[in-house]
Amino acid sequence: MNLSGFGVGTRVAIGEAVRMPAPLPEPRDTPFTGDVDAEQARAGASISTVQADLAARASTAEGSVKEVLDAQSMMAADPSIAQMVNDAIVNRKTAERAVFESFASYAETLKSLGGYMAERATDLNDISQRIRADLSGVPVPEVPVRDEPFILVAVDLAPADTSKLDLDKVLAFVTRDGSPKAHTGIIAAEKGLPAVVAVAGADDIAEGQTLIVDAGQGLVVVDPTEADIAVARAEQQRQAEIESAPLEPGALADGTPVALLANVGKPADAQVALDHGAEGVGLFRTEFLFLDRDEAPSAEQQVADYTALLAPFAGKKVVARVLDAGADKPLSFLNDAEEANPALGMRGIRILREKEPLLRTQLEALRDAQAATGAELWVMAPMVADAADSEYFTGIARSVGLPVVGSMVELPSAAVVAEQVLRSSDFVSIGTNDLTQYALGADRVLGTVANYQDPWHPAVLRLISMVGAAGQQTGKPVGVCGEAAADPRLAVVLIGLGVTSLSMAPPALAGVRASLKQYTLEQAREIAQRVLQTASAEEARAAFAA
């Protein structure tokens, strides 16, 4: 039996299915007749226990897992949710039922906001499960522990689940829900685990069944034949050879250089990137220092943390994106106003224009960190819509002494007027995750529209071709820092469209490096033009090999 979903990465895994325990059932809505104060105290104690546990897990986690666990810990400590729980108990709900209803209500509110906030709704459900398990004295449904390697099958994976993944034991994972651009997919990419998400029929996979998980094809083979297994093992061998190849600079078959860079989020990511052969950093997400704080970090703290990340890249390029936050990643010191559609609201450069002192402080801290490390620092603004945004940001950055200043192309408007944007920007970097979301009107974290979240779609590729053409006309670099760059075949198309550098999660570098070496620049351009003439993402993929 073959099941289809959306793959993350290109790797293949073979192993036995181990299922996540079923979620806790909805607690019965039986009227509470006991001591209200005691029941509120019982709920409060369990909330505190779970909050402390999440904080402890965050302290030992890394990357996106740490960021989301920190956010979960703060959610568990949110006094507004605790008040909702207490009010429900006053209205004669048991502690278990009060927690269930309060977290469910809050989650629905977040879902209605879309974007980053909708993704947090899944985290709230996980917190609710943990608190109710503590209240009931039962185990939390968590990642099973096995002596032998296995493939994890689940409805979805919460951050606290992924923080406990034993990479020596978990070969891959398959989920019924989720999206390749949501938390589950991001963690799979960071850890280099093959995953297929939003798999219809995943609930029918039984414990102990043999699976082949082919992330590159978005395919899960249940009870494969010997022939299926032989093909999968051959592909594993091919991938092993690619990953053991020398760590050379990226280049096409004719020697045309293509800088292969890494996406990083904090200083600890630097060595991982270098170990995978990254030639530098194409996306340094600076918001790691700002999230989950009541006030902006001091200039001194910023300089220290930026220096720690830049130091390992002395003499190499590091492209730093200034704070990308706003209504969809709410920071009280930036903007606490509620918005009906935060994905289309005040975020990125839009909010930074209103908080210019904060922007200047960050740019000055990046400048000072560069001076202390010798890294080749480039800075860029997120959510640039047009030339006016670019001119504003470039002017501010140059005024503090930063020599290389660029813009992110995440909005279709910026792609359409890319030549105008490049009049003031030294470079542009395409964020394909958001560009796809906005071009096709599909929230990147919603599994229900995951079929639209496909950077192979000709509409997205045509926007990228506009940016590539503008780069060639102006003689300025065009990078891609979205996860589209991690697709070995799509990487070839991107170069054919005029992209000059690719940045991705470090585990993807080897596969992209090997793929580029198979094509000349002329061949890449021919493939790109062929793909542009198609009418769907499926046709585009087929046209690649035509």
C-alpha positions as semicolon CSV with decimal commas, in nm:
position;residue;x (nm);y (nm);z (nm)
1;M;0,000;0,000;0,000
2;N;0,134;0,343;-0,097
3;L;0,034;0,656;0,094
4;S;0,104;1,008;-0,026
5;G;0,179;1,326;0,165
6;F;0,422;1,614;0,161
7;G;0,787;1,524;0,198
8;V;1,047;1,711;0,398
9;G;1,398;1,661;0,267
10;T;1,506;1,399;0,015
11;R;1,623;1,110;0,230
12;V;1,483;0,757;0,241
13;A;1,430;0,544;0,554
14;I;1,330;0,180;0,602
15;G;1,202;0,051;0,935
16;E;0,919;-0,068;1,154
17;A;0,634;0,163;1,248
18;V;0,597;0,266;1,610
19;R;0,288;0,470;1,685
20;M;0,263;0,761;1,924
21;P;0,017;0,684;2,204
22;A;-0,334;0,813;2,139
23;P;-0,412;1,160;2,275
24;L;-0,595;1,178;2,605
25;P;-0,973;1,161;2,560
26;E;-1,187;1,466;2,618
27;P;-1,271;1,478;2,990
28;R;-1,634;1,426;3,088
29;D;-1,835;1,740;3,153
30;T;-1,966;1,630;3,492
31;P;-2,068;1,918;3,725
32;F;-1,813;1,979;4,002
33;T;-1,961;1,987;4,351
34;G;-1,649;2,003;4,567
35;D;-1,431;2,279;4,717
36;V;-1,373;2,543;4,446
37;D;-1,063;2,687;4,611
38;A;-0,904;2,344;4,645
39;E;-0,985;2,257;4,283
40;Q;-0,834;2,585;4,163
41;A;-0,523;2,513;4,368
42;R;-0,501;2,164;4,217
43;A;-0,524;2,309;3,865
44;G;-0,267;2,577;3,946
45;A;-0,021;2,320;4,081
46;S;-0,043;2,110;3,764
47;I;-0,005;2,416;3,541
48;S;0,308;2,515;3,735
49;T;0,451;2,162;3,712
50;V;0,406;2,153;3,334
51;Q;0,544;2,505;3,289
52;A;0,857;2,411;3,484
53;D;0,898;2,090;3,283
54;L;0,874;2,276;2,951
55;A;1,122;2,537;3,073
56;A;1,364;2,261;3,175
57;R;1,333;2,094;2,834
58;A;1,394;2,428;2,662
59;S;1,714;2,479;2,860
60;T;1,869;2,168;2,706
61;A;1,718;2,194;2,356
62;E;1,861;2,365;2,048
63;G;1,745;2,538;1,732
64;S;1,377;2,575;1,654
65;V;1,290;2,319;1,923
66;K;1,434;2,545;2,193
67;E;1,257;2,852;2,054
68;V;0,918;2,681;2,048
69;L;0,962;2,516;2,388
70;D;1,046;2,858;2,534
71;A;0,726;2,988;2,379
72;Q;0,529;2,692;2,515
73;S;0,667;2,750;2,863
74;M;0,551;3,111;2,849
75;M;0,208;3,005;2,723
76;A;0,170;2,766;3,015
77;A;0,248;3,055;3,248
78;D;0,005;3,295;3,076
79;P;-0,209;3,444;3,356
80;S;-0,502;3,500;3,119
81;I;-0,535;3,126;3,058
82;A;-0,499;3,055;3,431
83;Q;-0,782;3,301;3,493
84;M;-0,999;3,125;3,233
85;V;-0,936;2,797;3,415
86;N;-1,023;2,946;3,753
87;D;-1,340;3,103;3,615
88;A;-1,448;2,770;3,465
89;I;-1,399;2,599;3,802
90;V;-1,613;2,868;3,967
91;N;-1,876;2,772;3,709
92;R;-1,862;2,414;3,840
93;K;-1,620;2,256;3,597
94;T;-1,368;2,001;3,721
95;A;-1,004;2,104;3,693
96;E;-0,956;1,862;3,402
97;R;-1,261;1,997;3,217
98;A;-1,168;2,358;3,295
99;V;-0,820;2,310;3,150
100;F;-0,959;2,134;2,843
101;E;-1,216;2,405;2,768
102;S;-0,990;2,701;2,845
103;F;-0,699;2,587;2,630
104;A;-0,935;2,480;2,349
105;S;-1,102;2,822;2,351
106;Y;-0,768;3,003;2,345
107;A;-0,645;2,777;2,064
108;E;-0,950;2,861;1,850
109;T;-0,872;3,229;1,894
110;L;-0,516;3,174;1,772
111;K;-0,633;2,965;1,475
112;S;-0,854;3,250;1,362
113;L;-0,549;3,477;1,344
114;G;-0,363;3,252;1,099
115;G;0,012;3,240;1,034
116;Y;0,251;3,197;1,326
117;M;-0,035;3,231;1,574
118;A;-0,227;2,942;1,416
119;E;0,080;2,722;1,457
120;R;0,087;2,806;1,828
121;A;-0,264;2,660;1,858
122;T;-0,117;2,311;1,817
123;D;0,124;2,388;2,100
124;L;-0,164;2,485;2,327
125;N;-0,329;2,148;2,273
126;D;-0,005;1,977;2,377
127;I;0,017;2,190;2,693
128;S;-0,345;2,103;2,775
129;Q;-0,267;1,733;2,735
130;R;0,028;1,760;2,971
131;I;-0,163;1,947;3,240
132;R;-0,457;1,707;3,223
133;A;-0,223;1,409;3,243
134;D;-0,065;1,556;3,555
135;L;-0,407;1,621;3,707
136;S;-0,522;1,267;3,635
137;G;-0,197;1,100;3,736
138;V;-0,154;0,928;3,399
139;P;0,145;0,927;3,160
140;V;0,165;1,200;2,897
141;P;0,128;1,058;2,543
142;E;0,490;1,099;2,431
143;V;0,746;0,961;2,189
144;P;0,792;0,591;2,267
145;V;1,130;0,459;2,374
146;R;1,262;0,155;2,187
147;D;1,592;-0,034;2,185
148;E;1,586;-0,071;1,807
149;P;1,559;0,205;1,543
150;F;1,204;0,277;1,426
151;I;0,984;0,506;1,218
152;L;0,757;0,721;1,430
153;V;0,393;0,750;1,318
154;A;0,175;1,015;1,480
155;V;-0,123;1,242;1,432
156;D;0,127;1,528;1,461
157;L;0,430;1,608;1,673
158;A;0,436;1,884;1,932
159;P;0,758;2,072;2,017
160;A;0,794;1,886;2,346
161;D;0,775;1,559;2,149
162;T;1,044;1,657;1,901
163;S;1,269;1,777;2,183
164;K;1,290;1,414;2,301
165;L;1,359;1,252;1,963
166;D;1,655;1,016;1,989
167;L;1,823;1,057;1,650
168;D;2,001;0,725;1,699
169;K;1,664;0,552;1,719
170;V;1,411;0,758;1,518
171;L;1,480;0,693;1,149
172;A;1,196;0,908;1,012
173;F;0,849;1,021;1,097
174;V;0,509;1,014;0,934
175;T;0,221;1,236;1,048
176;R;-0,145;1,252;0,956
177;D;-0,162;1,628;1,008
178;G;0,086;1,910;0,979
179;S;0,249;2,099;0,696
180;P;0,602;2,091;0,553
181;K;0,638;2,460;0,648
182;A;0,499;2,422;1,001
183;H;0,688;2,316;1,313
184;T;0,703;1,945;1,230
185;G;0,851;2,006;0,887
186;I;1,100;2,264;1,012
187;I;1,233;2,027;1,278
188;A;1,266;1,745;1,023
189;A;1,471;1,970;0,796
190;E;1,694;2,091;1,080
191;K;1,764;1,740;1,204
192;G;1,805;1,592;0,858
193;L;1,529;1,338;0,925
194;P;1,318;1,217;0,632
195;A;0,954;1,295;0,699
196;V;0,624;1,282;0,516
197;V;0,348;1,494;0,668
198;A;-0,025;1,544;0,601
199;V;-0,049;1,177;0,501
200;A;-0,404;1,064;0,428
201;G;-0,434;0,711;0,564
202;A;-0,163;0,747;0,827
203;D;-0,414;0,644;1,093
204;D;-0,437;0,302;0,926
205;I;-0,066;0,225;0,971
206;A;-0,038;-0,046;1,236
207;E;0,229;-0,084;1,501
208;G;0,512;-0,303;1,371
209;Q;0,437;-0,273;1,000
210;T;0,741;-0,225;0,779
211;L;0,756;0,115;0,611
212;I;0,961;0,288;0,348
213;V;0,955;0,665;0,396
214;D;1,067;0,842;0,078
215;A;1,071;1,212;0,162
216;G;1,184;1,314;-0,185
217;Q;0,874;1,155;-0,339
218;G;0,638;1,238;-0,051
219;L;0,564;0,866;-0,034
220;V;0,511;0,610;0,243
221;V;0,519;0,247;0,131
222;V;0,340;0,018;0,378
223;D;0,444;-0,350;0,383
224;P;0,686;-0,306;0,090
225;T;0,791;-0,594;-0,134
226;E;1,149;-0,718;-0,148
227;A;1,184;-0,530;-0,477
228;D;1,063;-0,208;-0,310
229;I;1,317;-0,253;-0,031
230;A;1,599;-0,320;-0,280
231;V;1,521;0,004;-0,464
232;A;1,508;0,197;-0,136
233;R;1,840;0,052;-0,019
234;A;2,002;0,148;-0,348
235;E;1,878;0,503;-0,299
236;Q;2,012;0,505;0,056
237;Q;2,350;0,394;-0,074
238;R;2,348;0,669;-0,335
239;Q;2,265;0,929;-0,071
240;A;2,537;0,795;0,160
241;E;2,792;0,840;-0,118
242;I;2,673;1,196;-0,174
243;E;2,700;1,280;0,195
244;S;3,052;1,137;0,219
245;A;3,178;1,337;-0,081
246;P;3,441;1,609;-0,023
247;L;3,311;1,940;0,113
248;E;3,380;2,152;-0,194
249;P;3,248;2,496;-0,285
250;G;2,923;2,480;-0,479
251;A;2,960;2,484;-0,857
252;L;2,790;2,372;-1,176
253;A;2,940;2,116;-1,415
254;D;3,102;2,393;-1,622
255;G;3,264;2,548;-1,316
256;T;3,011;2,829;-1,266
257;P;3,026;2,904;-0,892
258;V;2,710;2,881;-0,682
259;A;2,759;2,981;-0,320
260;L;2,605;2,720;-0,088
261;L;2,513;2,879;0,243
262;A;2,332;2,780;0,561
263;N;2,025;2,907;0,741
264;V;2,104;2,956;1,111
265;G;1,913;3,086;1,408
266;K;2,161;3,118;1,693
267;P;2,536;3,091;1,773
268;A;2,522;2,717;1,843
269;D;2,413;2,656;1,482
270;A;2,741;2,791;1,340
271;Q;2,952;2,478;1,386
272;V;2,679;2,254;1,247
273;A;2,673;2,465;0,932
274;L;3,050;2,452;0,892
275;D;3,057;2,076;0,951
276;H;2,821;2,034;0,656
277;G;3,042;2,245;0,429
278;A;2,851;2,574;0,434
279;E;3,047;2,849;0,263
280;G;2,884;3,103;0,488
281;V;2,540;3,201;0,614
282;G;2,263;3,302;0,378
283;L;2,005;3,364;0,650
284;F;2,089;3,455;1,008
285;R;1,756;3,486;1,188
286;T;1,839;3,749;1,448
287;E;1,503;3,727;1,626
288;F;1,630;3,444;1,850
289;L;1,748;3,719;2,082
290;F;1,418;3,908;2,085
291;L;1,145;3,646;2,111
292;D;0,970;3,575;2,440
293;R;1,097;3,892;2,607
294;D;0,916;4,180;2,774
295;E;1,170;4,433;2,648
296;A;1,428;4,451;2,371
297;P;1,775;4,316;2,454
298;S;2,040;4,576;2,530
299;A;2,292;4,684;2,268
300;E;2,567;4,514;2,471
301;Q;2,383;4,184;2,482
302;Q;2,317;4,199;2,109
303;V;2,682;4,267;2,030
304;A;2,789;3,971;2,243
305;D;2,548;3,726;2,080
306;Y;2,608;3,848;1,725
307;T;2,982;3,826;1,783
308;A;2,947;3,466;1,901
309;L;2,772;3,372;1,578
310;L;2,990;3,573;1,341
311;A;3,325;3,464;1,489
312;P;3,332;3,113;1,332
313;F;3,267;3,274;0,991
314;A;3,564;3,511;0,986
315;G;3,635;3,590;0,623
316;K;3,305;3,433;0,512
317;K;2,975;3,592;0,414
318;V;2,698;3,613;0,677
319;V;2,365;3,759;0,568
320;A;2,178;3,883;0,874
321;R;1,805;3,949;0,856
322;V;1,706;4,221;1,099
323;L;1,426;4,147;1,342
324;D;1,138;3,982;1,158
325;A;0,855;4,014;1,404
326;G;0,534;4,199;1,457
327;A;0,172;4,102;1,496
328;D;0,225;3,744;1,381
329;K;0,513;3,698;1,628
330;P;0,384;3,928;1,901
331;L;0,643;4,117;2,101
332;S;0,501;4,350;2,362
333;F;0,776;4,607;2,312
334;L;0,703;4,621;1,937
335;N;0,330;4,600;1,886
336;D;0,062;4,454;2,108
337;A;-0,232;4,562;1,894
338;E;-0,461;4,281;1,782
339;E;-0,502;4,242;1,406
340;A;-0,767;4,048;1,219
341;N;-0,510;3,905;0,976
342;P;-0,159;3,941;1,121
343;A;0,010;3,764;0,828
344;L;-0,090;4,069;0,625
345;G;-0,037;4,321;0,902
346;M;0,242;4,505;1,081
347;R;0,548;4,283;1,058
348;G;0,905;4,298;0,935
349;I;1,024;4,634;0,802
350;R;0,674;4,777;0,847
351;I;0,690;4,766;1,225
352;L;1,061;4,855;1,234
353;R;0,990;5,179;1,049
354;E;0,770;5,275;1,345
355;K;1,036;5,160;1,595
356;E;1,338;5,313;1,428
357;P;1,550;5,347;1,747
358;L;1,525;4,970;1,797
359;L;1,627;4,913;1,433
360;R;1,923;5,149;1,463
361;T;2,039;4,978;1,782
362;Q;2,029;4,639;1,613
363;L;2,216;4,759;1,305
364;E;2,483;4,925;1,521
365;A;2,523;4,604;1,723
366;L;2,567;4,402;1,403
367;R;2,823;4,655;1,278
368;D;3,022;4,630;1,601
369;A;3,009;4,249;1,594
370;Q;3,143;4,249;1,240
371;A;3,430;4,476;1,342
372;A;3,517;4,234;1,622
373;T;3,513;3,919;1,407
374;G;3,616;3,998;1,050
375;A;3,312;3,825;0,902
376;E;3,178;3,961;0,573
377;L;2,847;4,093;0,703
378;W;2,553;4,166;0,477
379;V;2,224;4,288;0,628
380;M;1,874;4,270;0,485
381;A;1,523;4,382;0,567
382;P;1,226;4,142;0,582
383;M;0,884;4,200;0,422
384;V;1,003;4,463;0,174
385;A;0,705;4,553;-0,047
386;D;0,857;4,802;-0,289
387;A;1,139;5,045;-0,367
388;A;1,033;5,284;-0,090
389;D;1,088;5,016;0,174
390;S;1,427;4,933;0,024
391;E;1,535;5,297;0,009
392;Y;1,435;5,353;0,371
393;F;1,622;5,050;0,506
394;T;1,930;5,107;0,291
395;G;1,951;5,467;0,410
396;I;1,932;5,370;0,778
397;A;2,187;5,087;0,741
398;R;2,437;5,298;0,550
399;S;2,403;5,580;0,803
400;V;2,537;5,349;1,077
401;G;2,827;5,231;0,860
402;L;2,712;4,900;0,711
403;P;2,848;4,860;0,357
404;V;2,634;4,578;0,207
405;V;2,261;4,626;0,246
406;G;1,980;4,429;0,082
407;S;1,613;4,338;0,078
408;M;1,416;4,020;0,116
409;V;1,172;3,934;-0,161
410;E;0,886;3,759;0,016
411;L;0,596;3,956;-0,128
412;P;0,484;3,924;-0,491
413;S;0,490;4,304;-0,514
414;A;0,865;4,309;-0,445
415;A;0,923;4,044;-0,712
416;V;0,726;4,239;-0,972
417;V;0,926;4,560;-0,906
418;A;1,255;4,385;-0,825
419;E;1,452;4,609;-1,063
420;Q;1,330;4,914;-0,873
421;V;1,415;4,751;-0,539
422;L;1,766;4,675;-0,665
423;R;1,832;5,038;-0,749
424;S;1,890;5,099;-0,379
425;S;1,963;4,744;-0,256
426;D;2,304;4,585;-0,304
427;F;2,139;4,242;-0,327
428;V;1,810;4,064;-0,277
429;S;1,732;3,733;-0,109
430;I;1,413;3,544;-0,196
431;G;1,225;3,390;0,095
432;T;1,040;3,121;-0,099
433;N;0,832;3,001;0,197
434;D;0,652;3,334;0,234
435;L;0,662;3,414;-0,138
436;T;0,474;3,089;-0,204
437;Q;0,228;3,161;0,076
438;Y;0,143;3,506;-0,050
439;A;0,146;3,420;-0,420
440;L;-0,096;3,129;-0,381
441;G;-0,294;3,259;-0,083
442;A;-0,218;2,951;0,127
443;D;-0,123;2,986;0,494
444;R;0,212;2,814;0,524
445;V;0,130;2,635;0,850
446;L;-0,207;2,489;0,752
447;G;-0,201;2,127;0,641
448;T;-0,544;2,170;0,478
449;V;-0,388;2,383;0,202
450;A;-0,047;2,215;0,194
451;N;-0,100;2,125;-0,171
452;Y;-0,080;2,497;-0,253
453;Q;0,239;2,548;-0,051
454;D;0,457;2,428;-0,336
455;P;0,747;2,639;-0,468
456;W;0,742;2,434;-0,791
457;H;0,420;2,611;-0,887
458;P;0,478;2,804;-1,211
459;A;0,332;3,120;-1,057
460;V;0,603;3,117;-0,791
461;L;0,876;3,030;-1,041
462;R;0,770;3,313;-1,271
463;L;0,798;3,558;-0,982
464;I;1,146;3,423;-0,907
465;S;1,239;3,458;-1,277
466;M;1,144;3,828;-1,257
467;V;1,381;3,873;-0,965
468;G;1,657;3,676;-1,140
469;A;1,620;3,889;-1,452
470;A;1,639;4,207;-1,243
471;G;1,957;4,080;-1,079
472;Q;2,117;4,012;-1,417
473;Q;2,012;4,353;-1,552
474;T;2,158;4,536;-1,253
475;G;2,456;4,306;-1,202
476;K;2,358;4,241;-0,841
477;P;2,339;3,909;-0,648
478;V;2,012;3,723;-0,606
479;G;1,995;3,460;-0,332
480;V;1,730;3,215;-0,218
481;C;1,706;3,146;0,155
482;G;1,375;2,962;0,166
483;E;1,364;2,584;0,191
484;A;1,305;2,561;-0,186
485;A;1,684;2,590;-0,206
486;A;1,712;2,255;-0,026
487;D;1,543;2,063;-0,309
488;P;1,830;1,926;-0,524
489;R;1,633;1,947;-0,849
490;L;1,461;2,277;-0,777
491;A;1,802;2,422;-0,691
492;V;1,906;2,364;-1,054
493;V;1,591;2,543;-1,175
494;L;1,659;2,837;-0,943
495;I;2,009;2,880;-1,083
496;G;1,863;2,866;-1,432
497;L;1,628;3,149;-1,335
498;G;1,916;3,377;-1,239
499;V;1,971;3,295;-0,871
500;T;2,338;3,316;-0,770
501;S;2,342;3,167;-0,419
502;L;2,139;2,913;-0,223
503;S;2,090;2,895;0,153
504;M;1,927;2,605;0,338
505;A;1,921;2,386;0,647
506;P;2,275;2,240;0,674
507;P;2,178;1,872;0,624
508;A;2,054;1,956;0,272
509;L;2,385;2,100;0,150
510;A;2,540;1,772;0,033
511;G;2,248;1,674;-0,189
512;V;2,226;2,017;-0,351
513;R;2,602;2,030;-0,404
514;A;2,594;1,695;-0,586
515;S;2,293;1,790;-0,798
516;L;2,442;2,117;-0,922
517;K;2,756;1,939;-1,043
518;Q;2,548;1,741;-1,294
519;Y;2,438;2,044;-1,500
520;T;2,600;2,329;-1,689
521;L;2,463;2,681;-1,668
522;E;2,323;2,647;-2,019
523;Q;2,145;2,325;-1,926
524;A;2,007;2,483;-1,608
525;R;1,867;2,771;-1,811
526;E;1,708;2,536;-2,064
527;I;1,545;2,334;-1,784
528;A;1,420;2,653;-1,617
529;Q;1,258;2,779;-1,937
530;R;1,091;2,443;-1,990
531;V;0,954;2,440;-1,636
532;L;0,819;2,796;-1,668
533;Q;0,588;2,688;-1,949
534;T;0,399;2,436;-1,736
535;A;0,058;2,487;-1,575
536;S;0,103;2,317;-1,237
537;A;0,361;2,209;-0,984
538;E;0,316;1,847;-1,094
539;E;0,380;1,938;-1,457
540;A;0,682;2,145;-1,353
541;R;0,841;1,850;-1,177
542;A;0,774;1,628;-1,478
543;A;0,919;1,889;-1,715
544;F;1,246;1,891;-1,521
545;A;1,334;1,545;-1,651
546;A;1,166;1,579;-1,992
